[in-house]
Amino acid sequence: MSAACRPTRAIAAAIRTGLARGEAIEEIEERIRCAEAAGLPLTLW
């Protein structure tokens, strides 16, 4: 996996986890912020 894919995959995993747990949007957004803090911010080319 390329380094560019890691943030996108981390954020996707955060969203999937939050949805699977039935979390509120605020909780999912917090998961996304944590995923972003762990690596490069999400960018689209």
BALOBA-1460 file (C-alpha; in Angstrom, 3 decimals):
// residues 45
<rec num="1" residu="m" x="0.000" y="0.000" z="0.000"/>
<rec num="2" residu="s" x="1.355" y="3.391" z="-0.907"/>
<rec num="3" residu="a" x="1.854" y="6.074" z="1.697"/>
<rec num="4" residu="a" x="-0.808" y="8.182" z="-0.041"/>
<rec num="5" residu="c" x="-3.466" y="5.493" z="0.537"/>
<rec num="6" residu="r" x="-2.920" y="5.101" z="4.265"/>
<rec num="7" residu="p" x="-4.805" y="8.214" z="5.457"/>
<rec num="8" residu="t" x="-7.763" y="7.453" z="3.204"/>
<rec num="9" residu="r" x="-7.924" y="3.866" z="4.452"/>
<rec num="10" residu="a" x="-7.590" y="4.986" z="8.077"/>
<rec num="11" residu="i" x="-10.463" y="7.425" z="7.700"/>
<rec num="12" residu="a" x="-12.615" y="4.848" z="5.904"/>
<rec num="13" residu="a" x="-11.942" y="2.396" z="8.738"/>
<rec num="14" residu="a" x="-12.896" y="5.044" z="11.296"/>
<rec num="15" residu="i" x="-16.203" y="5.655" z="9.521"/>
<rec num="16" residu="r" x="-16.974" y="1.935" z="9.153"/>
<rec num="17" residu="t" x="-16.215" y="1.323" z="12.830"/>
<rec num="18" residu="g" x="-18.423" y="4.192" z="13.953"/>
<rec num="19" residu="l" x="-21.309" y="3.088" z="11.760"/>
<rec num="20" residu="a" x="-21.002" y="-0.528" z="12.877"/>
<rec num="21" residu="r" x="-21.207" y="0.607" z="16.502"/>
<rec num="22" residu="g" x="-24.199" y="2.848" z="15.842"/>
<rec num="23" residu="e" x="-22.298" y="5.952" z="16.946"/>
<rec num="24" residu="a" x="-23.606" y="9.486" z="16.534"/>
<rec num="25" residu="i" x="-22.116" y="11.654" z="13.788"/>
<rec num="26" residu="e" x="-20.147" y="13.614" z="16.398"/>
<rec num="27" residu="e" x="-18.446" y="10.429" z="17.589"/>
<rec num="28" residu="i" x="-17.628" y="9.399" z="14.032"/>
<rec num="29" residu="e" x="-16.191" y="12.847" z="13.313"/>
<rec num="30" residu="e" x="-13.990" y="12.473" z="16.397"/>
<rec num="31" residu="r" x="-12.753" y="9.124" z="15.034"/>
<rec num="32" residu="i" x="-11.938" y="10.860" z="11.723"/>
<rec num="33" residu="r" x="-9.994" y="13.609" z="13.539"/>
<rec num="34" residu="c" x="-8.011" y="10.952" z="15.400"/>
<rec num="35" residu="a" x="-7.267" y="9.113" z="12.154"/>
<rec num="36" residu="e" x="-6.102" y="12.367" z="10.558"/>
<rec num="37" residu="a" x="-3.900" y="13.146" z="13.574"/>
<rec num="38" residu="a" x="-2.234" y="9.766" z="13.202"/>
<rec num="39" residu="g" x="-1.043" y="10.520" z="9.663"/>
<rec num="40" residu="l" x="-1.292" y="12.920" z="6.772"/>
<rec num="41" residu="p" x="-4.567" y="14.796" z="6.375"/>
<rec num="42" residu="l" x="-7.054" y="13.431" z="3.854"/>
<rec num="43" residu="t" x="-6.416" y="14.938" z="0.430"/>
<rec num="44" residu="l" x="-7.904" y="14.288" z="-2.975"/>
<rec num="45" residu="w" x="-5.944" y="14.596" z="-6.191"/>
